């Protein structure tokens, strides 16, 4: 049994990026935890505190479908992680490393368009430095629809080298995402149900599967 921790900048990123894979971990007997660093929504005009509470309720409902053992919410400012020191974000991540002791971590790709995603990735790597006794053995970066693919097409763009077959969990992923009423969009937006399935099919085509989630292996220890 492994302890798995997915670290996301905003509510729904955890499901968009790795929902099918996390569900497979649960099915295999692993304990899966989720850490959401940012408030979400606040950067949108007219957002109220009740909207944040509702978004977190959606997150708990989605996490229940996937099978999270526990989901944690922090309060970093939405789309403004760059107004907070990297050290402060890293300390938050370290707190949960010390509390949970995860062997595997899933998080954002470091070159996403969204600044919060970029700084989440940097904080995870900083917290995972080899001198930390509670560092994870494996770190994987996921793609976030409407951020990863909207970045400039440079050599630093998301180039997956690890694929997970989610044919048996794609429906759980879309069912969980449906709980995020404020975040799901209509097709052809990439955060639509059809868009999510098309991306999973495309990643599956890359490796001969019907549906897959794709990741970049950031670090992996062989013991």
Secondary structure as the mmCIF struct_conf table of DSSP 4:
data_model
#
loop_
_struct_conf.conf_type_id
_struct_conf.id
_struct_conf.beg_label_comp_id
_struct_conf.beg_label_asym_id
_struct_conf.beg_label_seq_id
_struct_conf.end_label_comp_id
_struct_conf.end_label_asym_id
_struct_conf.end_label_seq_id
STRN STRN1 UNK A 3 UNK A 8
BEND BEND1 UNK A 9 UNK A 10
TURN_TY1_P TURN_TY1_P1 UNK A 11 UNK A 12
HELX_RH_AL_P HELX_RH_AL_P1 UNK A 13 UNK A 27
TURN_TY1_P TURN_TY1_P2 UNK A 28 UNK A 29
STRN STRN2 UNK A 31 UNK A 38
BEND BEND2 UNK A 41 UNK A 41
TURN_TY1_P TURN_TY1_P3 UNK A 42 UNK A 43
BEND BEND3 UNK A 44 UNK A 44
TURN_TY1_P TURN_TY1_P4 UNK A 45 UNK A 46
HELX_RH_AL_P HELX_RH_AL_P2 UNK A 49 UNK A 66
TURN_TY1_P TURN_TY1_P5 UNK A 67 UNK A 67
BEND BEND4 UNK A 69 UNK A 69
STRN STRN3 UNK A 70 UNK A 76
HELX_LH_PP_P HELX_LH_PP_P1 UNK A 77 UNK A 77
TURN_TY1_P TURN_TY1_P6 UNK A 78 UNK A 79
HELX_RH_3T_P HELX_RH_3T_P1 UNK A 81 UNK A 83
BEND BEND5 UNK A 84 UNK A 84
HELX_RH_AL_P HELX_RH_AL_P3 UNK A 86 UNK A 100
BEND BEND6 UNK A 103 UNK A 103
STRN STRN4 UNK A 104 UNK A 108
TURN_TY1_P TURN_TY1_P7 UNK A 110 UNK A 111
BEND BEND7 UNK A 113 UNK A 114
HELX_RH_AL_P HELX_RH_AL_P4 UNK A 115 UNK A 127
TURN_TY1_P TURN_TY1_P8 UNK A 128 UNK A 128
TURN_TY1_P TURN_TY1_P9 UNK A 130 UNK A 131
TURN_TY1_P TURN_TY1_P10 UNK A 133 UNK A 134
BEND BEND8 UNK A 137 UNK A 137
STRN STRN5 UNK A 138 UNK A 142
HELX_LH_PP_P HELX_LH_PP_P2 UNK A 143 UNK A 143
TURN_TY1_P TURN_TY1_P11 UNK A 145 UNK A 147
BEND BEND9 UNK A 148 UNK A 148
TURN_TY1_P TURN_TY1_P12 UNK A 149 UNK A 150
BEND BEND10 UNK A 151 UNK A 151
BEND BEND11 UNK A 154 UNK A 154
TURN_TY1_P TURN_TY1_P13 UNK A 155 UNK A 156
BEND BEND12 UNK A 157 UNK A 157
STRN STRN6 UNK A 162 UNK A 165
TURN_TY1_P TURN_TY1_P14 UNK A 167 UNK A 169
HELX_RH_AL_P HELX_RH_AL_P5 UNK A 170 UNK A 177
TURN_TY1_P TURN_TY1_P15 UNK A 178 UNK A 179
TURN_TY1_P TURN_TY1_P16 UNK A 181 UNK A 183
TURN_TY1_P TURN_TY1_P17 UNK A 187 UNK A 188
BEND BEND13 UNK A 189 UNK A 189
TURN_TY1_P TURN_TY1_P18 UNK A 190 UNK A 191
BEND BEND14 UNK A 192 UNK A 192
HELX_RH_AL_P HELX_RH_AL_P6 UNK A 193 UNK A 207
TURN_TY1_P TURN_TY1_P19 UNK A 208 UNK A 208
BEND BEND15 UNK A 210 UNK A 211
STRN STRN7 UNK A 212 UNK A 220
#
